[in-house]
Every structure is written in structure tokens, then in C-alpha cells.
Amino acid sequence: MTNDGTAGKSGKRPSFIAFSVREREGGKPKFTEIGVAFPHKDGKGFDILCDALPLSGRITLRTPDAK
């Protein structure tokens, strides 16, 4: 495994996409994609790989759109 935890992840589709969510006054929340989540082999957890961290502290995990 590499230091960034990505070994074995290339080519695999993530189980979840990680988003930073910012509330906006009078409007819908702003979702910004910041990373992905892959399940552990034993099914008891996830590795979350982030490219950025949210300023608000809120991270939402959503299933990827079928493409």
C-alpha cells in the first residue's frame, strides 16, 4: 500500500462519493465533490480518500450516479 492509501483502488469504482456541503441563505445547499469511499474487504468499514477538507466540517457520502 502506498502512503496515500490508494493501493488496489485504481480501476475500481468507489461505493460513495464524498461531498463538502455548504448551507446557503435562501437557497439549496452547495455540494462540492472532495473525495471517494471504498469498502474494506471485511465489509466492516470504509477508506475515505479526500482531495480536500470542508471548511464547514460537514461531509456527505452519496452513492455514485450510474454512468
C-alpha positions as CSV (number, residue, x, y, z in Angstrom):
1,M,0.0,0.0,0.0
2,T,1.2,3.5,-0.8
3,N,1.4,6.3,1.8
4,D,-1.8,7.9,0.4
5,G,-3.8,4.6,0.9
6,T,-4.6,4.2,-2.8
7,A,-3.0,0.8,-3.5
8,G,-5.5,-1.6,-5.0
9,K,-8.1,1.2,-5.6
10,S,-7.2,2.1,-9.2
11,G,-9.7,0.9,-11.7
12,K,-12.3,0.1,-9.0
13,R,-15.5,2.2,-8.8
14,P,-16.0,3.8,-5.3
15,S,-19.0,2.9,-3.2
16,F,-19.6,6.5,-2.3
17,I,-18.6,10.0,-3.5
18,A,-17.7,12.4,-0.7
19,F,-19.0,15.9,-0.8
20,S,-18.5,19.1,1.2
21,V,-21.9,20.6,1.9
22,R,-22.2,24.4,2.5
23,E,-25.6,25.8,3.5
24,R,-26.6,28.9,1.6
25,E,-29.1,31.5,2.9
26,G,-32.4,31.3,1.0
27,G,-31.1,28.6,-1.4
28,K,-30.2,25.0,-1.8
29,P,-27.1,23.7,-0.1
30,K,-23.9,23.8,-2.3
31,F,-22.4,20.3,-2.8
32,T,-18.7,20.1,-3.9
33,E,-17.1,16.8,-4.6
34,I,-14.0,16.3,-2.4
35,G,-13.3,12.6,-2.5
36,V,-14.4,8.9,-2.6
37,A,-15.0,6.0,-0.3
38,F,-14.1,2.3,-0.8
39,P,-15.4,-0.6,1.4
40,H,-13.0,-2.7,3.4
41,K,-12.6,-6.3,2.3
42,D,-14.2,-7.5,5.5
43,G,-17.2,-5.3,5.0
44,K,-16.9,-3.5,8.4
45,G,-15.7,-0.1,7.3
46,F,-14.6,2.2,4.5
47,D,-11.4,4.0,3.4
48,I,-12.3,7.6,2.6
49,L,-9.8,9.3,0.2
50,C,-10.1,13.1,0.3
51,D,-8.7,15.6,-2.1
52,A,-9.8,18.5,0.1
53,L,-11.4,19.0,3.6
54,P,-14.6,21.0,4.1
55,L,-14.4,24.4,5.9
56,S,-17.8,23.7,7.4
57,G,-16.8,20.3,8.8
58,R,-19.7,18.6,7.1
59,I,-19.0,15.7,4.7
60,T,-21.8,13.8,3.0
61,L,-21.4,10.4,1.3
62,R,-23.6,9.7,-1.6
63,T,-23.8,6.7,-4.0
64,P,-22.3,7.4,-7.4
65,D,-24.6,8.1,-10.3
66,A,-24.9,5.3,-12.8
67,K,-22.8,6.3,-15.8
